[in-house]
């Protein structure tokens, strides 16, 4: 599970970087640039959720070892 989380984190980070390079900062909400902005938002959400999952699994492991 840990390896899978790291793979998804790498994919989400790669998509984040890819989409940041496609944003036209002069007009960020026009045309293809809007799709890149949405992609950046989605990638950030994925990264945050994966980090939360990773922390939750560490907490679960510690609680299980204490019992």
N, C-alpha and C positions, 0 to 999 in steps of 0.2 A: 504494500500500500504506500509506503514511504517513497519508493522509487517512482510510482505512478504519479504521486503528487508533484515530485520534482520535474517530471516530464511535462505535466500540464502547466506548471509554473514557467518552464522554459518556453513552451509554445505560446502562452499568454503574453509573456514578455516580448517574444519575437514579433507577435502581431501588434503589440503596442508600439514598438519601435518602427515597424513597417508603416503603420497608419500615421504616426507622427510625421514621417517624411513626406506623406501625401497631403498634408494639410497646407492649404494656401493661406498664410497668416494675414494677407491683405483682405481676403474675403472668406473667412472660415466657415460660413454657413451657406455657401453658394455651390451648387453642382456637386462634383465628385468630392470636394473638400468636406461637405456635410457628412458624407458616408464615412470619411476618415475620422471625423470628430466622433461620430457614433461608435465607430470601431475602437477608438481610444477609450471611450467611456465603458464599453463592454469589456475590454481587456483589463481595465483597472478594477472593475467589479469582480472579474474572474480571479485576478491576483489576490484581492482582499479576501474573497471567500476561501481560496485555497490556503492562505496563511491562517485564517481562522480555523479551518479544518485541521491543519497541522498542529496548532496550539491545543485544540480540543483533544486530539489523539494523544498528545504528550500528557495532558492532565489526566485523561482516562487511564493511561498506563501507570502514572504515579499513584492514583487512587487505588487501582487494582493491586499494586505491589504493597501498599500499606495494609490492606485487609488480610 
